[in-house]
Amino acid sequence: MKYKTLQGVKLPVLCIGSWTSLWNETEGPKTPEDKQVCLDSIKHAIKLGVTHIDTAELYGAGKSEEIIGEAIKDFNRDSLFITSKVSGNHLDRDSIHQAIDKSLQRLGVDYLDLYLVHWASNTTPLSETMSAMCELVDSGKIKYIGVSNFSVEQMKEAQKYSTYPLLTNQVEYNVLARGQAKRGGPTSEILQYCRENEMFLTAYRPIMMKHPVTKKQRLIAGLGVPKLEEIAKKYQKTPSQIILNWLTSQKNVIVAFTSVSPKNIQDNVGALNFELQEEDKTYLNNQFPKDAEPYLK
């Protein structure tokens, strides 16, 4: 496993998420068998060195946190880095304090390593939200503060009202999604801010994106773009591994992925054991989005 260190915090460049196709949005896994698959996937990832686990109180109405709590029982808590998020409708002071207690209870832990503001609120001022987040650090219930889906301006405002530095902004970022207006704005601007302020950019949906018309999830690596397949063949890797390598090779970027397939989890870890040549990085930086356009219609 490869790691990156910022603000004295050493993290694996890969983080396993807990939201999958096996989930019902408000009820968690659809069957007991699906739940077991989810449990096994978290355990498998941890054994491969993916010790950073991401969840949120919103996922499955708390069921995601419960499953992770069950999955980590057999592991040393201090060897794990657990991230959760407070929902956008729980950002006033009282609600944040209630939310963290419920998340800790569902996870079966005494503290969170990282707590993120999932979305900025249109009603609760960030001054109140960030003050409450700092209180959680002071109480020992969380170690670090971060945000998700924040624009540069929102990050600046959040930092203004926080006595602790933001550790990360978790946003949608992949080889195609680089400027989602509803996901915080152009990723290049967000990444530049993160680099200037010693923050991680945690990229979610690293190899997936929503189809611009149908809104269904699509696997970028499965689009069939000849040049991407050619690059993958060159390194004897899969297109997904090429994309993950491209992401994790970027300064300050770590990746949050979701998978319930042991093989896919193993392949994702295998995306870290080689280095892309500059010509291939340049292609992914510049030309690939144009080449992929015909396959997205």
C-alpha positions in Angstrom: 0.0 0.0 0.0 1.2 3.5 -0.8 0.6 6.4 1.6 0.5 10.2 1.6 1.1 12.4 4.6 -0.3 15.9 5.2 -0.7 17.8 8.4 1.2 14.9 10.1 -1.6 12.5 9.1 -0.5 9.4 7.1 -3.2 7.9 5.0 -3.4 5.1 2.4 -3.9 6.5 -1.1 -7.0 4.2 -1.3 -10.0 4.4 0.9 -12.9 2.0 0.8 -16.4 3.4 0.8 -19.6 1.7 1.9 -22.2 2.7 -0.6 -22.8 0.1 -3.3 -25.4 -1.2 -5.8 -26.5 -3.7 -3.2 -28.1 -1.0 -1.1 -31.5 0.4 -0.8 -31.1 4.1 -0.3 -33.0 4.3 3.0 -32.9 0.7 4.3 -29.3 -0.5 3.7 -28.5 -3.9 2.0 -31.5 -5.5 0.3 -31.0 -9.0 1.7 -29.1 -10.7 4.5 -26.8 -12.2 1.8 -26.1 -8.7 0.5 -25.2 -7.5 4.0 -22.7 -10.3 4.3 -21.1 -9.4 1.0 -20.7 -5.8 2.2 -19.2 -7.0 5.5 -16.8 -9.3 3.7 -15.7 -6.6 1.3 -14.8 -4.2 4.1 -12.8 -6.9 5.9 -11.0 -8.0 2.7 -10.0 -4.4 1.9 -8.6 -3.9 5.4 -6.5 -7.1 5.1 -5.0 -5.7 1.9 -4.0 -2.5 3.6 -7.0 -0.3 2.8 -7.4 0.8 6.4 -9.1 4.1 5.6 -12.9 3.5 5.7 -15.5 6.1 4.5 -19.2 6.3 5.5 -21.9 8.8 6.3 -25.0 9.0 8.5 -27.0 9.5 5.3 -26.0 6.2 3.7 -28.8 3.7 4.3 -30.2 5.9 7.1 -27.3 4.8 9.4 -27.1 1.2 8.2 -23.8 1.8 6.5 -22.2 2.9 9.9 -23.7 -0.2 11.6 -22.2 -2.5 9.0 -18.8 -0.9 9.3 -19.1 -1.2 13.0 -19.7 -4.9 12.7 -17.0 -5.4 10.1 -14.2 -3.7 12.2 -14.8 -5.6 15.4 -12.0 -8.1 14.7 -9.5 -5.4 13.9 -7.4 -3.1 16.1 -9.3 0.1 16.2 -6.1 2.2 16.4 -4.9 0.7 13.1 -7.9 2.1 11.2 -8.8 5.5 10.0 -12.6 6.0 10.0 -14.3 8.8 8.3 -18.0 9.7 8.5 -20.1 12.7 7.5 -22.8 14.7 9.1 -25.8 15.3 6.9 -26.7 18.7 5.5 -29.8 19.0 7.6 -28.0 18.4 10.8 -25.6 21.4 10.7 -26.8 23.5 13.6 -24.9 23.1 16.9 -27.4 20.9 18.7 -28.0 18.6 15.7 -24.2 18.1 15.1 -23.7 17.0 18.7 -26.6 14.6 18.5 -25.5 13.3 15.1 -21.9 12.5 16.2 -23.2 10.5 19.2 -25.5 8.5 17.1 -22.7 7.8 14.5 -20.3 6.7 17.2 -22.9 4.4 18.7 -23.7 2.8 15.3 -20.0 2.3 14.6 -19.3 1.0 18.0 -16.3 3.3 18.5 -15.3 6.0 21.0 -14.0 8.5 18.4 -13.9 9.2 14.6 -10.6 10.0 12.9 -12.3 12.4 10.5 -15.7 14.0 10.4 -16.9 15.8 7.3 -19.6 18.3 6.6 -21.4 16.3 3.8 -23.0 19.4 2.2 -23.0 23.0 3.0 -26.3 24.2 4.4 -28.5 27.0 2.9 -30.0 27.7 6.2 -27.4 27.1 9.0 -24.5 29.6 8.8 -21.1 28.0 8.5 -19.9 29.9 11.5 -22.2 27.9 13.7 -21.4 24.6 11.9 -17.7 25.0 12.2 -17.8 26.1 15.8 -19.7 23.0 16.7 -17.3 20.8 14.7 -14.4 22.3 16.7 -16.2 21.5 19.9 -16.2 17.9 18.8 -12.4 18.0 18.4 -12.1 19.6 21.8 -14.3 16.8 23.3 -12.2 14.0 21.8 -15.1 12.6 19.8 -13.3 13.4 16.5 -9.6 14.0 15.6 -9.8 15.9 12.4 -12.3 18.1 10.5 -13.1 18.1 6.8 -15.7 18.9 4.2 -17.4 17.3 1.2 -18.7 18.9 -2.0 -17.4 22.3 -1.0 -16.4 25.0 -3.4 -13.2 27.0 -2.9 -15.2 29.9 -1.5 -17.0 27.6 0.9 -13.7 26.0 2.0 -12.3 29.5 2.7 -15.3 30.4 4.7 -15.3 27.2 6.7 -11.6 27.6 7.5 -12.3 31.2 8.6 -14.6 29.9 11.3 -12.6 26.9 12.4 -9.8 26.9 14.9 -8.6 23.6 13.4 -7.4 23.1 9.8 -9.5 21.3 7.3 -7.9 18.0 6.5 -9.8 17.2 3.2 -12.5 18.1 0.7 -14.2 15.0 -0.7 -15.4 15.7 -4.2 -16.3 13.8 -7.3 -13.1 13.6 -9.4 -12.1 11.3 -12.2 -10.7 11.4 -15.6 -14.0 12.8 -17.0 -15.6 14.6 -14.0 -13.4 17.6 -13.4 -15.9 20.4 -13.1 -19.2 19.5 -11.5 -21.1 22.7 -10.7 -23.2 21.0 -8.0 -20.2 19.1 -6.6 -18.1 22.1 -5.5 -17.1 23.6 -8.9 -14.0 23.0 -11.1 -11.9 20.3 -9.5 -8.7 22.1 -10.8 -9.5 25.1 -8.5 -10.4 22.9 -5.6 -7.2 20.8 -6.0 -5.1 23.9 -6.2 -6.6 25.2 -3.0 -6.0 21.9 -1.3 -2.3 22.0 -2.4 -1.9 25.5 -1.2 -3.4 24.6 2.2 -1.9 21.2 2.8 -5.2 19.4 2.4 -6.1 16.1 0.8 -8.5 16.0 -2.1 -10.5 12.8 -1.6 -11.8 11.7 -5.0 -15.0 9.8 -5.1 -16.5 8.0 -8.1 -13.0 7.6 -9.4 -13.9 5.2 -12.2 -17.6 5.9 -12.5 -19.8 8.8 -13.5 -23.4 9.6 -14.0 -24.6 9.5 -17.7 -25.4 13.1 -18.6 -28.8 12.2 -19.9 -30.0 9.0 -18.2 -28.2 9.8 -14.9 -27.3 6.1 -14.5 -23.9 5.2 -13.3 -21.4 4.3 -16.0 -18.0 2.7 -15.8 -15.6 5.0 -17.4 -13.0 2.3 -17.8 -15.6 0.2 -19.8 -16.3 2.9 -22.4 -14.1 1.1 -24.9 -11.9 4.1 -25.9 -9.1 2.5 -28.0 -6.3 4.6 -26.7 -7.1 3.9 -23.0 -7.2 0.2 -23.8 -3.9 0.5 -25.6 -2.3 2.2 -22.5 -3.7 -0.5 -20.3 -2.2 -3.2 -22.5 1.1 -1.4 -22.5 1.4 -1.8 -18.7 -0.4 -5.2 -18.6 -3.1 -3.6 -16.4 -6.9 -2.9 -16.7 -8.3 0.5 -17.8 -9.6 0.9 -14.3 -6.1 0.4 -12.8 -4.7 3.0 -15.3 -7.3 5.6 -14.1 -6.7 4.9 -10.4 -3.0 5.1 -10.9 -3.4 8.5 -12.7 -5.5 9.8 -9.8 -3.3 8.6 -7.0 -0.1 9.9 -8.7 -1.4 13.4 -8.4 -0.1 15.5 -5.5 -2.5 15.7 -2.5 -5.1 13.3 -4.1 -6.3 10.1 -2.4 -9.2 8.0 -3.8 -12.4 6.7 -2.2 -13.8 3.7 -4.1 -16.6 1.3 -3.5 -16.6 -2.4 -4.4 -18.1 -5.6 -3.1 -15.9 -7.8 -5.4 -12.8 -9.3 -3.8 -11.2 -9.4 -7.3 -11.9 -5.7 -7.9 -10.6 -4.7 -4.5 -7.4 -6.7 -5.2 -7.2 -5.1 -8.6 -7.5 -1.6 -7.1 -4.7 -2.2 -4.8 -2.7 -3.6 -7.8 -3.2 -0.2 -9.4 -0.5 1.2 -7.2 2.5 -0.9 -8.1 3.6 0.8 -11.3 4.3 4.3 -12.6 2.6 5.9 -15.6 5.0 7.5 -18.1 4.6 11.2 -18.6 3.2 10.8 -22.2 0.3 8.7 -20.8 -0.4 11.1 -18.0 -0.5 13.9 -20.6 -3.0 11.9 -22.6 -5.3 11.4 -19.6 -4.9 15.0 -18.6 -5.8 16.4 -21.9 -7.1 14.2 -24.7 -9.0 11.4 -23.1 -12.1 13.4 -22.2 -12.5 14.4 -25.9 -12.0 10.8 -27.0 -14.7 9.6 -24.6 -17.4 12.0 -25.7 -18.8 9.7 -28.5 -19.2 6.9 -26.0 -21.2 8.9 -23.5 -24.2 9.7 -25.8 
